[in-house]
Amino acid sequence: MQLLDSQATKIPDHLYPKLKSQINNNNNLQPKILISVSSNRDSSLLKNNKIAIIINKLSKKFKFDIYISALKIDYDKALNLKKKITTKSTIKLTPRLNGYIELMSSMDLCFFGDGGGMHIAAALGVHQVVLFGHTSKITWSPLSKIATVLDDKSDINNIPSDQILEALENKLHIITSN
C-alpha cells in the first residue's frame, strides 16, 4: 500500500482477503485450538516445552480440544508435544495445502508463529494468537481484526509465557461467550 500511497498507514478492512469455509462449526461441544509444529523458519517456532506449559495452564481454566498440525517430517515433534499436553489432543498430518486449509477452517482458534498459516486463518475469519520473532509484524501481520500478535525481535521463545497465556485466555473468553 505504501508503494501506491506513501501516507497509507493501515489497510482498510474491506480489502482484507476472505475465504469461504465449507465446514459447519455449530456442533462443537468445546472450542478447538490448532497448533502447528511445522515451519520453514525455526525462528517462528515456539519450543514444545513452552507450548505445553502454556496449554496445560490454559486447560485449568477452559475446556478445549487441541489439534496439532504437522508435516510428515515433523511427526516426531508433534508426538513429543502431544505427550506433554495433559488435555485431549489429536495429531493431524497436513501434507497438502487443501487439507491444511480444511483443518484450519474447522478450528475456533489458531496458535502459531508467523507464517503462511496466519494469513490463511485471517482469510477464513478464524481467531488466532500469532507470535513474531525476526519477521516484521508491521509488514507481515495477518489482515484480521480477530488476530492477536505478540512479538520479540530476538526470538519468539522470549515472549513471556504469561503474556501468551493471557492472549489465549482472552480469545477463549470471546469464543466461548458467542
Secondary structure, 3 states (H helix, E strand, C coil): CCCCCCCCCCCCHHHCCCCCCCCCCCCCCCCEEEEECCCCCHHHCCCHHHHHHHHHHHCCCCCCEEEEEECHHHHHHHHHHHHHCCCCEEEEECCCHHHHHHHHHCCCEEEEECCHHHHHHHHHCCEEEEEECCCCHHHHCCCCCCEEEEECCCCHHHCCHHHHHHHHHHHHHHHHHC
